[in-house]
């Protein structure tokens, strides 16, 4: 990152609105890393690597692949998605939004299934799975549904499910199915206890639907780099912030990589009750950076409050110019800030920055709030036809099967 001096705050406030100052600060200031997280968890391997927000049983999934001799990457993807759905009964698959990116270093495809539920007998989840199965897999989708239902009959409660059951204890107790499955002695299950998961039902339609999912170009300061994103980051240059958040959002993100092949996905639903939820407007934000000499960087910002803004900020810091793994790790450790609206305020990870930088923010005389952690960004980098390296955000606990 290039070093420069922060401009006088008083002059900036006189000349610019807060939004314009926000842009100037991003462009001209050098932030320093305070050692809150001394390192990120990265993994450089051409072997199968499984990643998830939700704790999973690595050995059991690998045993499943071996037992049924599942070798194609497409079938591994479908199996991984089905397994993840069994881990998260709090996400209603009938109207969940299912978005994912899939690719092989040279070509990437982003698909966002969010409106399929309007069609009879179809769901976003099943439509997305059918597309993956038909275009990347070998085994029929219903075969994999049957195999995963048969194999994964015992699931341990994760922290996310424990919290969900505790928060909805009254409704769980009043629901005969949920009460029988998720309580023991009238007490909702705790982390580490086991339950029999809801089974995925077979797909009863054969036509794979492909949603229209445009990618937007973002101009890099380096003319050699090409940046494509699933959201229009140019809106932030016009001070348009998409900070509306759904408090009832239930989300799980997960990924699987092998050699240079990659699949990253999110399942999201807006919870209303155990039997009712809505398809949310919020999804993950993804940018693909194509660099010279076949170098690639993928940035994946998990669903939350305006996830695209975090990638926008990183691109302003010129993360696309990162040439080595260590550089990418430094960007992920970098203290973050975020502009939110209704009411307008600035959030800042003050525990990760310097006292001097914090004072500059305080001198703005603008509503400034400390945030312990902002955003959750997974990044993937491939250099010179090398294997794909995963860099996880240390701000959150994320599980991956590969360890550095």
C-alpha positions in Angstrom: 0.0 0.0 0.0 1.3 3.4 -0.9 2.0 5.7 2.0 0.7 9.3 2.0 -0.3 11.9 4.6 -3.9 12.3 5.8 -5.2 15.7 4.6 -6.3 18.3 7.2 -9.7 17.3 8.5 -11.0 20.8 9.0 -10.3 21.8 5.4 -12.0 18.6 4.1 -15.1 19.2 6.2 -15.3 22.8 4.8 -14.9 21.8 1.2 -16.7 18.4 1.0 -19.8 16.6 2.2 -19.1 13.6 4.5 -19.6 11.2 1.6 -17.0 13.0 -0.5 -14.6 13.0 2.4 -15.2 9.3 2.8 -13.9 8.9 -0.8 -10.9 11.2 -0.3 -9.8 9.4 2.9 -9.9 6.1 1.2 -7.8 7.3 -1.6 -5.1 9.2 0.3 -4.6 7.6 3.7 -2.4 4.8 4.8 -3.9 2.5 7.4 -1.7 0.5 9.7 -2.5 -2.9 11.0 -2.8 -3.3 14.8 -2.0 -6.9 15.7 -5.5 -8.0 16.7 -5.2 -11.0 14.3 -1.5 -11.8 13.6 -2.2 -14.1 10.7 -5.0 -15.4 8.5 -5.8 -19.0 7.9 -4.7 -19.8 4.4 -4.4 -23.0 2.5 -2.4 -23.8 -0.6 -3.3 -27.2 -2.0 -4.4 -28.9 -5.1 -6.3 -31.5 -3.1 -10.0 -31.3 -2.1 -10.6 -28.4 0.3 -14.0 -28.0 2.0 -14.9 -24.6 3.6 -18.0 -23.7 5.6 -19.4 -21.2 8.0 -21.0 -24.1 9.8 -18.9 -26.7 11.6 -18.9 -30.0 9.7 -17.5 -33.5 9.9 -14.6 -33.6 7.5 -13.9 -37.3 7.9 -17.5 -38.3 7.5 -17.9 -36.4 4.2 -14.6 -37.8 2.9 -15.8 -41.3 3.9 -19.1 -40.7 2.0 -17.2 -39.7 -1.2 -15.0 -42.8 -0.9 -17.9 -45.2 0.0 -19.9 -44.3 -3.0 -16.9 -43.7 -5.3 -17.8 -40.1 -6.1 -15.0 -38.8 -8.2 -16.3 -36.0 -10.5 -15.9 -32.5 -9.1 -19.5 -31.7 -10.1 -20.9 -34.6 -8.1 -18.7 -33.6 -5.2 -20.2 -30.1 -5.4 -23.8 -31.4 -5.4 -23.0 -33.7 -2.5 -21.4 -30.9 -0.6 -24.4 -28.6 -1.1 -26.8 -31.3 0.0 -24.7 -32.1 3.1 -24.6 -28.4 4.0 -28.4 -28.1 3.7 -28.7 -31.0 6.3 -26.5 -29.0 8.7 -28.8 -25.9 8.6 -32.5 -26.8 9.2 -33.0 -23.1 10.2 -32.8 -22.2 6.5 -36.1 -22.9 4.7 -35.1 -24.5 1.4 -38.6 -23.9 0.0 -37.9 -20.3 -0.7 -34.2 -19.8 0.1 -32.0 -17.8 -2.3 -29.3 -19.9 -3.8 -26.4 -18.0 -5.4 -23.0 -19.4 -6.4 -19.9 -19.1 -8.5 -18.4 -22.0 -10.2 -15.3 -22.2 -12.4 -11.9 -23.6 -13.4 -9.4 -20.8 -13.4 -10.0 -19.8 -17.0 -13.8 -19.4 -16.9 -16.1 -18.6 -14.1 -19.9 -18.5 -14.0 -22.1 -16.8 -11.4 -25.7 -17.8 -11.0 -28.3 -16.4 -8.6 -31.5 -18.4 -8.1 -34.0 -16.1 -6.4 -37.3 -16.2 -8.3 -37.8 -19.9 -9.2 -40.3 -20.4 -6.3 -42.9 -18.6 -8.5 -43.0 -21.7 -10.7 -45.0 -24.7 -9.6 -43.0 -27.6 -8.1 -39.7 -25.7 -8.3 -37.5 -24.1 -5.7 -34.4 -22.0 -6.1 -32.4 -24.6 -4.2 -33.5 -27.6 -6.4 -33.2 -25.6 -9.6 -29.7 -24.6 -8.8 -28.7 -28.1 -7.9 -30.2 -29.5 -11.1 -28.2 -27.0 -13.2 -24.9 -28.0 -11.5 -25.7 -31.7 -11.8 -26.6 -31.5 -15.5 -23.7 -29.2 -16.5 -20.9 -30.4 -14.2 -21.8 -33.8 -12.7 -22.1 -37.4 -13.9 -24.5 -39.0 -11.5 -28.3 -38.0 -11.6 -29.3 -35.5 -9.0 -31.9 -37.7 -7.4 -29.3 -40.4 -7.0 -27.1 -38.1 -5.0 -30.1 -36.9 -2.9 -30.9 -40.5 -2.1 -27.2 -41.3 -1.2 -26.8 -38.2 1.1 -30.1 -38.9 2.9 -29.0 -42.5 3.5 -25.5 -41.7 4.6 -25.9 -38.6 6.8 -28.5 -39.8 9.3 -26.9 -38.3 12.4 -25.9 -34.6 12.6 -24.4 -32.7 15.5 -25.9 -29.4 16.6 -23.7 -26.4 15.6 -23.5 -23.1 17.5 -25.7 -21.5 14.9 -28.5 -24.1 15.4 -28.2 -24.0 19.2 -28.7 -20.2 19.1 -31.6 -20.6 16.7 -33.3 -23.2 18.8 -32.8 -21.1 22.0 -34.2 -18.0 20.3 -37.3 -19.8 19.0 -37.8 -22.1 22.0 -41.5 -21.4 22.4 -42.3 -22.1 18.7 -40.1 -25.3 18.7 -42.0 -26.6 21.8 -45.4 -25.9 20.1 -44.3 -27.6 16.8 -44.7 -31.4 17.1 -42.1 -32.2 14.4 -39.5 -29.8 15.7 -40.1 -30.6 19.3 -39.5 -34.3 18.7 -36.4 -33.7 16.6 -34.7 -30.9 18.4 -35.5 -31.2 22.1 -34.5 -33.6 24.9 -36.5 -33.6 28.1 -38.3 -30.4 26.9 -34.9 -28.6 26.6 -33.8 -27.6 23.1 -30.6 -29.4 22.0 -27.2 -27.8 22.7 -24.1 -27.7 20.6 -22.5 -31.1 20.1 -25.8 -33.1 20.7 -27.1 -35.1 17.8 -30.3 -35.0 15.7 -31.7 -36.8 12.7 -31.8 -34.2 9.9 -34.7 -33.4 7.6 -34.3 -35.3 4.4 -34.0 -33.6 1.0 -36.8 -34.6 -1.3 -36.3 -35.7 -4.9 -36.4 -33.3 -7.8 -39.5 -33.9 -10.0 -38.6 -31.7 -12.9 -36.0 -32.2 -15.6 -35.4 -28.9 -17.3 -32.5 -27.0 -15.8 -33.2 -23.3 -15.5 -30.5 -20.7 -16.0 -31.3 -17.3 -14.4 -30.1 -14.1 -16.1 -27.3 -13.0 -13.9 -25.3 -10.1 -15.3 -21.8 -9.3 -14.2 -20.6 -5.7 -13.9 -17.2 -4.3 -14.9 -15.2 -2.2 -12.5 -12.4 -0.1 -13.7 -9.1 -1.0 -12.1 -6.3 1.6 -11.6 -4.2 -1.0 -13.4 -5.2 -1.2 -17.1 -3.8 -4.8 -17.2 -6.4 -6.1 -14.7 -10.0 -7.0 -15.6 -12.5 -6.9 -12.7 -16.0 -8.4 -13.0 -18.5 -8.3 -10.1 -22.0 -9.6 -9.5 -23.0 -6.1 -8.2 -22.4 -2.7 -9.7 -19.6 -1.2 -7.5 -19.7 2.0 -9.5 -22.8 2.9 -7.4 -20.5 3.7 -4.5 -18.8 6.4 -6.5 -22.2 8.1 -6.5 -22.6 7.7 -2.8 -25.3 5.1 -3.2 -25.0 2.7 -0.3 -27.1 -0.5 0.0 -27.1 -0.8 3.7 -30.6 -2.1 4.4 -30.2 -5.2 6.5 -32.7 -8.0 7.4 -32.3 -8.8 11.1 -34.1 -12.2 10.5 -31.6 -13.2 7.8 -30.5 -16.8 8.0 -27.5 -17.6 6.0 -24.8 -20.1 5.4 -21.9 -19.8 3.0 -19.7 -22.7 1.9 -17.1 -23.6 -0.7 -15.2 -26.5 -2.2 -12.0 -26.4 -4.2 -9.9 -28.9 -6.0 -6.9 -28.2 -8.2 -7.9 -24.9 -9.8 -11.6 -25.7 -9.8 -13.8 -23.8 -7.4 -17.4 -23.5 -6.1 -18.6 -20.9 -3.6 -22.2 -20.6 -2.6 -24.6 -19.0 -0.2 -28.0 -20.1 1.0 -30.1 -17.3 2.5 -33.7 -17.0 3.8 -35.6 -14.4 5.8 -37.0 -16.2 8.8 -40.5 -15.5 9.9 -41.5 -18.7 11.6 -40.6 -22.4 11.5 -42.9 -23.0 8.6 -42.6 -19.6 6.9 -39.8 -17.5 5.4 -39.2 -15.2 2.5 -36.6 -15.1 -0.3 -34.3 -12.2 0.8 -33.1 -9.3 -1.3 -29.6 -9.7 0.2 -27.0 -12.0 -1.3 -23.2 -12.3 -1.3 -20.9 -10.0 -3.3 -18.3 -11.5 -5.6 -15.6 -10.0 -7.7 -13.3 -11.9 -10.1 -10.0 -10.2 -10.9 -8.2 -11.5 -14.0 -4.5 -10.4 -14.0 -1.8 -10.9 -16.6 0.1 -14.2 -16.9 -3.1 -16.2 -15.9 -3.1 -14.9 -12.3 -6.6 -14.8 -10.7 -8.0 -13.4 -7.5 -11.6 -14.0 -6.3 -13.1 -11.9 -3.5 -16.2 -13.2 -1.9 -18.0 -11.0 0.7 -20.5 -13.0 2.7 -24.2 -11.8 3.1 -24.7 -9.1 5.7 -24.8 -5.3 5.8 -23.9 -4.1 2.3 -21.2 -6.8 1.6 -20.2 -5.2 -1.7 -19.0 -2.1 0.1 -16.2 -4.0 1.7 -14.9 -5.3 -1.7 -15.3 -1.7 -3.1 -13.1 -0.4 -0.3 -10.5 -3.1 -0.8 -10.4 -2.3 -4.5 -9.8 1.3 -3.6 -6.8 0.2 -1.6 -5.7 -1.6 -4.8 -6.0 -5.1 -3.6 -6.1 -6.2 -7.3 -2.4 -5.3 -7.5 -1.5 -7.9 -4.9 1.1 -10.2 -6.5 1.9 -12.5 -3.6 -0.1 -14.4 -1.0 1.4 -12.3 1.8 0.1 -9.1 0.2 -3.4 -10.5 -0.1 -3.2 -11.6 3.6 -2.2 -8.1 4.6 -5.3 -6.6 2.8 -7.6 -9.1 4.6 -6.1 -8.1 8.0 -6.5 -4.4 7.2 -8.8 -2.4 9.5 -12.1 -1.8 7.8 -14.7 1.0 7.8 -18.2 1.2 6.5 -20.6 3.9 5.7 -24.2 3.1 6.6 -27.5 5.0 6.3 -30.8 5.4 8.2 -29.4 6.9 10.3 -26.1 7.9 8.6 -23.0 7.0 10.5 -19.5 5.7 10.0 -18.5 2.3 11.4 -14.8 1.7 12.1 -12.7 -1.2 13.5 -10.9 1.1 15.9 -9.3 -1.8 17.7 -7.4 -2.7 14.5 -6.1 0.7 13.7 -3.8 3.3 15.3 -4.7 5.9 17.8 -3.7 8.6 15.3 -6.0 7.3 12.7 -8.9 7.0 15.2 -8.4 10.6 16.2 -8.7 11.7 12.5 -12.0 10.0 12.4 -13.1 11.6 15.6 -12.1 15.0 14.3 -14.8 14.7 11.7 -17.5 15.5 14.2 -19.6 13.0 12.4 -21.4 10.0 14.1 -18.6 7.5 14.5 -19.2 4.1 16.0 -16.7 1.4 16.9 -17.3 -2.0 15.3 -15.4 -5.0 16.6 -15.5 -6.6 13.1 -16.9 -5.5 9.8 -17.6 -7.9 6.9 -16.5 -11.5 6.3 -14.4 -11.8 3.2 -13.0 -15.0 1.7 -10.4 -14.7 -1.0 -8.9 -17.1 -3.4 -5.7 -16.5 -5.4 -4.1 -18.5 -8.2 -0.6 -17.5 -9.4 1.1 -18.7 -12.6 -1.0 -21.8 -13.1 -0.3 -22.8 -9.5 -2.9 -24.4 -7.2 -5.7 -22.3 -5.8 -4.8 -20.7 -2.4 -7.6 -20.0 0.0 -7.4 -17.0 2.4 -10.1 -16.9 5.1 -11.1 -13.8 7.1 -9.8 -14.2 10.7 -12.6 -12.0 12.1 -14.9 -15.0 12.0 -14.6 -18.7 12.8 -14.7 -20.6 9.5 -14.0 -24.3 9.1 -11.9 -25.7 6.3 -10.6 -29.2 5.8 -7.2 -28.1 4.6 -4.8 -26.6 7.1 -1.6 -24.7 6.3 
